[in-house]
Amino acid sequence: MNAQDDHELFGAMMERARDGRPCAMATIVATRGSAPRKVGAKMLVDPDRALVGTVGGGCGEGEVIEAALDVIRTGVPQMVRVDLTEDLLSLSPAVCGGIMEIFVEAVGV
């Protein structure tokens, strides 16, 4: 993440905290192989699925969003493994083929 991304992400988190709105923060903590984002990339998820930031997009990000919604409901953090290696069988040239470990934690819950 660059400084502008950090500013936007943490500004959104502070805004939600001021408004008493719960959300979840997803952070890439490990990668193997080719991954769409690097360790440290973050994404903030609202209960209404509003996003700030990204952990890579596509189906893998969809898995993380679903986990984030569960974390918001329960307050229990989760580790999500996004395995993009099976996507190599697709014909899409946009496939990375790596694995990401993403920690999802509640913010303001």
SULTA-V37480 format. One record per residue. N is the residue number from 1. RES is the residue in three letters. NEAR is the number of other ideal C-beta (glycine too) atoms within 12 Angstrom. Layout:
# SULTA-V37480
n res near
N RES NEAR
N RES NEAR
This chain:
# SULTA-V37480
n res near
1 MET 23
2 ASN 13
3 ALA 9
4 GLN 11
5 ASP 21
6 ASP 18
7 HIS 15
8 GLU 21
9 LEU 31
10 PHE 22
11 GLY 17
12 ALA 28
13 MET 29
14 MET 18
15 GLU 20
16 ARG 28
17 ALA 19
18 ARG 11
19 ASP 13
20 GLY 11
21 ARG 23
22 PRO 26
23 CYS 40
24 ALA 44
25 MET 38
26 ALA 46
27 THR 34
28 ILE 35
29 VAL 28
30 ALA 22
31 THR 28
32 ARG 19
33 GLY 18
34 SER 19
35 ALA 33
36 PRO 29
37 ARG 32
38 LYS 22
39 VAL 19
40 GLY 23
41 ALA 33
42 LYS 37
43 MET 45
44 LEU 43
45 VAL 46
46 ASP 27
47 PRO 23
48 ASP 14
49 ARG 19
50 ALA 20
51 LEU 28
52 VAL 30
53 GLY 38
54 THR 29
55 VAL 44
56 GLY 35
57 GLY 24
58 GLY 23
59 CYS 22
60 GLY 36
61 GLU 31
62 GLY 22
63 GLU 28
64 VAL 42
65 ILE 36
66 GLU 23
67 ALA 32
68 ALA 43
69 LEU 28
70 ASP 24
71 VAL 32
72 ILE 33
73 ARG 18
74 THR 17
75 GLY 17
76 VAL 16
77 PRO 23
78 GLN 30
79 MET 21
80 VAL 35
81 ARG 24
82 VAL 42
83 ASP 23
84 LEU 32
85 THR 20
86 GLU 15
87 ASP 25
88 LEU 18
89 LEU 10
90 SER 15
91 LEU 8
92 SER 13
93 PRO 9
94 ALA 16
95 VAL 24
96 CYS 29
97 GLY 24
98 GLY 27
99 ILE 26
100 MET 40
101 GLU 25
102 ILE 43
103 PHE 29
104 VAL 39
105 GLU 31
106 ALA 30
107 VAL 33
108 GLY 25
109 VAL 26
